[in-house]
């Protein structure tokens, strides 16, 4: 199995916390659609006829795409790749772009999973983030999604921001249950360099992120998931039975994927690559048949470390036999020596050849993974 990721690098406005590649100038959208189609054609052999089981439109804001461009991109994928009949096609959408008519259009193109960028149901929190939509638009968009008949959809929520109180975070989670939302992606607010948020904190215009508050919000999330039968199948992802994101799950398993669009990354199982992160240069380079892609050949040790980093975040955990296949038994011994402290402190547990995070370890996942690197 393989996946295709399509990066749509446009947004109506810049959220203060976001460091993804995007532009708020929408004038080049038509040219960008043509360039993405051309890149798909040029790289049609990248997956070596491996069946494509997932297609994911991310960004940026894919819901800004006109219907004609969306059709062209999906037609190009279907014409030049071996797409499975039951392919999962995910589409990121913001509440202010969602109408009944557009939902029907998306469904008609074959999109069968939505990822809705709610971020918060609290008006003050949305204003603090500089989001383009309101809380009322969030509620209305979910109602329309259900009315039109999308059964497989997810929402994003952010916790741990200075503007979000404990009770407001609990309210946000309560809304998920009330609306019978089957999948939730919940992210701790991260202050990324060169964002408006980082600058505001540096200038002391707003309060910095409080790690203790984030830990408390994460504990609230974990308790909520247990109480409402959501599988916490990855640190930031929770789902009812049968509603996991197959596309993201395949990333964590280390399966190959092709990324198209400016800044998109690709992985063929052994090598990782990335596109230039500039809209104008990306479009121009494809018009002139110039290279847009850089590649790094990964060593077995690098591949093992990437597997450690992603697998430890999942409910299935880190399978040491996979490390053995790459690097031999000595690598397993090294990892277990590094893991002993976390196991002793109740952050990791080992069953047979699988290492998994405990409840206490989940909030410290990145640091634990770094300690296990070879």
ROMARGU-839366 format. One record per residue (C-alpha): residue number from 1; x, z, y negated. Coordinates in steps of 0.001 Angstrom, whole numbers, plus 524288, in hexadecimal, padded with zeros to 5 digits. Layout:
BEGIN
k:xx:zz:yy
NUM:X:Z:Y;
...
//
This chain:
BEGIN
k:xx:zz:yy
1:80000:80000:80000;
2:80413:7FDCE:7F1EF;
3:7FEA7:7FFA6:7E44D;
4:7FE81:7F85E:7D767;
5:7FEFC:7FF9E:7CA73;
6:7FB0F:7F83E:7BE12;
7:7FEF5:7FE64:7B124;
8:7F60A:7FB58:7A59D;
9:7FDF7:7FFA8:799B0;
10:7F371:8013A:78F46;
11:7EC2D:80CEF:78979;
12:7E2D3:80EBC:77E16;
13:7EAC8:81A23:778EE;
14:7F69F:8222C:77CCD;
15:7F3D4:82F2F:78361;
16:7FD59:8394F:77E48;
17:8029A:83D06:78BB6;
18:8041E:82F70:791B8;
19:81151:82937:794A3;
20:80C72:81DB6:79CCF;
21:80F89:8100D:79802;
22:80474:80A86:78FB4;
23:80128:80429:782B5;
24:7F5A1:8069E:779A3;
25:7F67C:7F88B:774F5;
26:7ECC7:7F113:77D52;
27:7EF52:7E36A:77815;
28:7F83C:7DF42:7833B;
29:7EEC4:7E29F:78E2B;
30:7EBDD:7D47E:791C7;
31:7FA59:7D122:7926E;
32:7FCDF:7DD7B:79A41;
33:7F28D:7D990:7A437;
34:7F903:7CC48:7A5F0;
35:8066D:7D29C:7A736;
36:801B3:7DC3E:7B196;
37:7FBBE:7D10F:7B95B;
38:80877:7C984:7B86C;
39:8105E:7D540:7BCFA;
40:80729:7D706:7C88C;
41:8095B:7C8CD:7CC44;
42:81827:7C9C4:7CA9E;
43:818E4:7D5F3:7D312;
44:80F2A:7D1E8:7DD80;
45:8198D:7D36F:7E80E;
46:81DE1:7E11B:7E3FB;
47:8156A:7E7E3:7EE25;
48:81963:7DE26:7F8C9;
49:80B57:7DBBF:7FD34;
50:808F4:7EA36:7FF7E;
51:7FA32:7EC5C:7FE9B;
52:7F619:7F1C6:7F15F;
53:7ED1D:7FD61:7F380;
54:7EC6E:8026C:7E56D;
55:7EC49:7FC92:7D7C8;
56:7ED32:805A4:7CC17;
57:7EAED:8025A:7BDB2;
58:7F1D2:80CA2:7B56E;
59:7F6EE:80DC2:7A7C0;
60:7F4D4:80EC3:79CC9;
61:7E65D:80C5D:79D7E;
62:7E1FB:801EE:7A738;
63:7D3D4:80390:7A2DD;
64:7D779:7FC45:7965C;
65:7D962:7EFCE:79E51;
66:7CFA9:7E4D1:79BE7;
67:7C844:7E07F:7A801;
68:7CEF4:7D335:7A83D;
69:7DCB5:7D8F7:7A8D8;
70:7D8DF:7E2B4:7B35F;
71:7D33F:7D798:7BB8E;
72:7DF96:7CF75:7B9C0;
73:7E87D:7DA7D:7BE0F;
74:7E082:7DDA1:7CA39;
75:7DF26:7CF37:7CDA4;
76:7EDF1:7CDC1:7CCCD;
77:7EFF0:7D96C:7D5C2;
78:7E625:7D450:7DFB7;
79:7EBE0:7C696:7DF5D;
80:7FA0D:7CA73:7E16E;
81:7FA13:7D71C:7E948;
82:7F4E4:7DB26:7F685;
83:7E9FD:7E414:7F1BD;
84:7E2BD:7EC53:7FBB5;
85:7D411:7EA9C:7FC7D;
86:7D15B:7F8F4:7F97A;
87:7DBAC:7F9FC:7EEBE;
88:7DA7C:80594:7E584;
89:7DA4D:80076:7D77A;
90:7DBDD:80B89:7CDB5;
91:7D9AB:809F3:7BF2C;
92:7DD12:813A1:7B47A;
93:7D27A:8147C:7AA14;
94:7D03B:81CB0:79DF9;
95:7C2B1:8224A:79B2A;
96:7C154:81B03:78E3B;
97:7C2DC:80DF6:79544;
98:7B89F:810BB:79FA7;
99:7AB16:80AC3:79EBB;
100:7A16D:80715:7A957;
101:7A424:7F8B9:7A6DD;
102:7B2DA:7FA3F:7A806;
103:7B19D:8027F:7B444;
104:7A99C:7F7B2:7BA9E;
105:7B3D4:7EDA8:7B64C;
106:7BEBC:7F5AF:7BC4C;
107:7B73F:7F782:7C8D8;
108:7B4A5:7E8D7:7C98D;
109:7C34D:7E60A:7C8C7;
110:7C594:7EE5C:7D4E6;
111:7C9E1:7FB11:7CE8D;
112:7C552:805E6:7D79D;
113:7CC0E:81203:7D234;
114:7CCA8:81730:7C445;
115:7D619:820DC:7BE37;
116:7CFC9:82601:7B1C9;
117:7D87B:82BD5:7A73E;
118:7D008:8376E:7A361;
119:7DB73:84109:7A121;
120:7D20B:84B8F:79C4B;
121:7C395:84DEA:79A2E;
122:7C6D0:8565A:78E4F;
123:7C58E:84FEB:780F5;
124:7D045:8581C:77ABA;
125:7D98C:85502:785CE;
126:7D70C:8465E:78498;
127:7D9AA:846CD:77601;
128:7E649:84E67:77863;
129:7EAC6:843C3:781E5;
130:7E6B9:838D3:77879;
131:7DDF3:832A9:782BE;
132:7D55E:82723:77EA9;
133:7C8F2:82C29:7854B;
134:7BFE5:837DC:783A9;
135:7BAC5:841A8:78D8A;
136:7AD35:83B7D:78C97;
137:7B30D:82E42:7901C;
138:7B960:83498:79C02;
139:7AC76:839DD:7A0FC;
140:7A56C:82D1E:79E24;
141:7AFD4:824FB:7A4FC;
142:7AEAD:82D1F:7B167;
143:79FE8:82BD8:7B132;
144:7A10E:81D07:7AFF9;
145:7AB33:81C50:7BAD9;
146:7A1C5:8234A:7C3E8;
147:79614:81B23:7BF93;
148:79D22:80E49:7C1E5;
149:7A131:812AB:7CF6E;
150:7AFC9:8155B:7CF1C;
151:7B14D:81F94:7D9BF;
152:7C020:81FE1:7DA0D;
153:7C576:824A0:7CD1C;
154:7CED2:82EC4:7C7D6;
155:7D096:835A0:7BADD;
156:7DD03:83A8A:7B449;
157:7DDD3:84807:7AE32;
158:7E92A:84E7D:7A70D;
159:7EB76:85D1F:7A755;
160:7F4CD:8668E:7A0D4;
161:7F3F2:8613A:79303;
162:7F456:86AD2:78781;
163:7E686:86697:783E9;
164:7E09A:86963:7915D;
165:7DC18:87742:79425;
166:7DAA8:87CC9:7A1E3;
167:7CBD3:87C8A:7A0C4;
168:7CBD5:86E85:79BBA;
169:7D43D:86A54:7A75A;
170:7CA9A:870F5:7B084;
171:7BF86:869BE:7A98B;
172:7C67A:85CB8:7AB70;
173:7C790:85F5B:7BA08;
174:7B96E:863C0:7BAAB;
175:7B54A:856A2:7B4F1;
176:7BC55:84FC8:7C033;
177:7B3BF:8570D:7C9F6;
178:7A75D:85554:7C1F5;
179:7A93C:84693:7C184;
180:7AD13:845DA:7CFEB;
181:7B9FF:83F22:7CCB9;
182:7C138:83CD9:7D978;
183:7CF2E:83B57:7D474;
184:7D6AA:8426E:7C9CD;
185:7E455:83FF9:7C490;
186:7E89D:84C27:7BD1E;
187:7F55D:84C1C:7B57F;
188:7FCB6:856D9:7AE79;
189:7FF5F:852AE:7A082;
190:80D77:84E21:79FB9;
191:814E1:84CF0:792F3;
192:81C44:84027:7944C;
193:82764:83C8E:78AF8;
194:82476:832D9:7801F;
195:815D0:8357B:7804F;
196:80DAB:839D7:774B5;
197:80B3A:846A1:77BDE;
198:819D1:8496D:77D3D;
199:81BE6:846A7:76EC4;
200:8109B:84F80:76AA2;
201:815FB:85A97:772EB;
202:823C0:8586F:76DC4;
203:81E80:85918:75FD5;
204:816E0:8656A:7638D;
205:80A13:85F2D:75F87;
206:803EF:86310:76C7A;
207:80702:86D0D:7770B;
208:80FCE:8697E:7825B;
209:80AD3:8692B:7904C;
210:80A00:8769F:796BE;
211:80F0C:8760B:7A4E1;
212:807D0:8829D:7A872;
213:7FB12:87CE6:7A393;
214:7FD79:87071:7AB5B;
215:80047:87860:7B791;
216:7F39D:87FD9:7B596;
217:7EBE0:8733A:7B3C8;
218:7F21A:86DD0:7C027;
219:7EE21:87A1B:7C799;
220:7E032:87864:7C274;
221:7E087:86A4D:7C73B;
222:7E52C:86E32:7D4D7;
223:7DABF:878B8:7D635;
224:7D052:86F38:7D167;
225:7D48A:86508:7DB6A;
226:7D387:86EE7:7E681;
227:7C632:873A7:7E1FD;
228:7C06B:865F8:7E0E0;
229:7C674:85F3C:7ECC0;
230:7CFDC:85642:7E5B3;
231:7DBFA:852BA:7ED73;
232:7E7D6:85526:7E4D7;
233:7EEBD:849D8:7EB6C;
234:7F95E:84834:7E10A;
235:7FDC6:85146:7D61E;
236:7F5B5:84A1B:7CBC9;
237:7EB0D:84440:7D45E;
238:7DF15:84A42:7DAAA;
239:7D460:84368:7E23C;
240:7C87B:84501:7EAB7;
241:7C9A5:83FD9:7F896;
242:7CB1B:830FF:7F89B;
243:7CDFA:82FA0:7EA05;
244:7DCD0:8302F:7E90E;
245:7E3E3:825D9:7E109;
246:7E9C2:81CE4:7EB51;
247:7F274:81632:7E14C;
248:7F90B:822B3:7DCC2;
249:7F9B1:82810:7EA9C;
250:80160:81BF2:7EE8D;
251:80B37:81EA5:7E399;
252:80D86:82C39:7E8F2;
253:80F5C:826B4:7F6A4;
254:819F7:81D81:7F1AC;
255:8129C:810F2:7F4B7;
256:81690:80486:7ED3E;
257:80FB7:80067:7E0CB;
258:81109:7F5DD:7D686;
259:80FC0:7F9A0:7C843;
260:80C8E:7EF21:7BE33;
261:80B6F:7EFE8:7AF79;
262:81500:7F5A2:7A591;
263:81B8A:8025A:7AA27;
264:815A9:80143:7B7DD;
265:81DF7:805E7:7C357;
266:81EF9:80005:7D0FD;
267:8241E:804A5:7DE25;
268:82665:7FC47:7EA3B;
269:829DE:80757:7F374;
270:8386E:8071C:7F06F;
271:83A02:802D1:7E24D;
272:83377:8071F:7D5BD;
273:8319A:7FEC3:7C99F;
274:82B26:7FEFA:7BC5C;
275:82690:7F58A:7B1E4;
276:82AAA:7F595:7A3A9;
277:822A9:7FEDF:79B39;
278:81FA0:7F5E7:78FE4;
279:8130E:7EE02:78EEA;
280:8183C:7E2F6:78670;
281:824CF:7E151:78E4D;
282:81D3D:7E1C6:79B15;
283:813DB:7D70E:796BA;
284:81E9F:7CE93:790F7;
285:82785:7D000:79CCF;
286:81CDB:7CB92:7A616;
287:8198E:7C005:79D64;
288:827DA:7BBF5:79E17;
289:829A0:7BF3C:7AC91;
290:83396:7C9B4:7A924;
291:8364A:7D624:7B0BA;
292:82E0D:7E22D:7AD9A;
293:83256:7EA8D:7B91C;
294:83D88:7F3C7:7BC37;
295:8403E:7F8E0:7C9DC;
296:84759:80460:7CFD1;
297:84B75:80423:7DE07;
298:848D3:811A1:7E394;
299:85208:81859:7ECF5;
300:84C58:81F5E:7F8BE;
301:84EF4:82C42:7F1D3;
302:8477A:827BC:7E5C2;
303:83C31:82351:7EE4A;
304:83C30:83079:7F521;
305:83C00:837BB:7E81E;
306:830B7:82F7F:7E326;
307:8295C:8328B:7EFA3;
308:82C31:84115:7EDB3;
309:8275D:84083:7DFA7;
310:81A5D:839F4:7E2EB;
311:8172B:83F4C:7F067;
312:81921:84D9F:7ECE8;
313:80E09:84C2D:7E2FA;
314:80438:84851:7ED75;
315:7FBEF:8501B:7F6D8;
316:80299:84910:80236;
317:80FDE:84DE4:7FD7F;
318:81DD3:849A3:7FFE6;
319:81FE8:8446A:80DAC;
320:82DF4:84761:81170;
321:82DD1:83CFF:81C1F;
322:82CFB:832C9:81140;
323:8397A:8384C:80B52;
324:83FCE:83830:818C4;
325:83C7C:829D2:81A7A;
326:84352:826CA:80D95;
327:84F12:82FCB:80DE5;
328:84FEE:836EC:81AE5;
329:84EC5:8451B:81F1D;
330:8593B:84A25:815E0;
331:85059:846EA:80A51;
332:84571:84F1D:81041;
333:84EA8:85AB3:81169;
334:8526C:85939:80311;
335:84434:858D6:7FEBC;
336:840A5:864BC:806E8;
337:84C0D:86C7D:8013A;
338:84723:8691C:7F3A6;
339:83921:86C4C:7F774;
340:83C0B:879E7:7FCC1;
341:83B29:880BA:7EF95;
342:82E1B:87A61:7EC47;
343:828EE:87DBA:7F9DD;
344:82D84:88BD5:7F858;
345:826F2:88CA6:7EAE9;
346:81A16:88782:7F047;
347:81ABC:87A72:7E91B;
348:81CE2:871B8:7F4F9;
349:8189B:87263:8030F;
350:81DB9:86B5E:80F10;
351:81585:867A8:81AB5;
352:81C08:85F8C:82546;
353:82384:85538:81D61;
354:81AF1:855A1:81148;
355:81DCD:85CB4:80481;
356:81208:85F50:7FBBC;
357:81030:866B4:7EF1E;
358:808B5:8736A:7EF3E;
359:7FE7D:87662:7E4EC;
360:808E5:87D72:7DCF1;
361:81268:8722E:7DE94;
362:80985:86765:7D9BA;
363:80B59:86A62:7CB53;
364:81A2B:86A24:7CD4C;
365:81A55:85D8F:7D544;
366:8240D:855D9:7CCF7;
367:82E38:86094:7CD0A;
368:82CB3:862EB:7DB99;
369:82E33:8545F:7DE57;
370:83A8C:853CD:7D5F1;
371:84068:85F0A:7DDC8;
372:83E2C:85754:7EA5D;
373:844A7:84ACA:7E5AA;
374:85008:845DE:7EDB3;
//
